[in-house]
């Protein structure tokens, strides 16, 4: 997963709106997951709260269901 800015550069950290978009959920759903300590790891830089791409990928991997047996 690579997040590209409008100028074509790659972002290592995403804010709430972009992280929610990457996870295909609403921003409020992401905020709720984080508030309940069930969401992806949050990286704080000053007052800003961001999400590392690797943490979003790990969050998705943790919540994947195993394939159904044949």
C-alpha positions, -999 to +999 in steps of 0.1 A: +000+000+000+014+034-010-003+067-003+005+093-029-001+130-024-015+152-051+020+162-061+030+125-066+051+122-034+046+093-011+032+098+025+044+075+053+017+089+076-020+095+070-043+118+089-078+106+100-096+113+067-070+097+045-066+067+068-104+061+069-105+063+032-076+038+029-096+014+052-129+020+034-146+031+065-160+065+077-138+089+096-161+086+126-159+048+125-121+051+126-122+076+155-146+053+174-123+023+169-093+043+181-112+057+211-122+021+221-086+010+217-097-014+189-083+005+160-049+008+143-019+022+163-019+060+164+014+080+160+013+114+177+035+142+164+029+173+184-009+176+186-015+158+154-025+121+154-015+102+123-015+066+111+016+049+097+010+028+065+025-002+081+002+001+111-028+003+088-016-028+069-011-047+102-046-037+114-061-051+082-041-083+085-052-088+121-089-086+111-088-108+081-108-140+083-091-173+074-104-188+042-133-213+046-123-249+043-134-266+010 
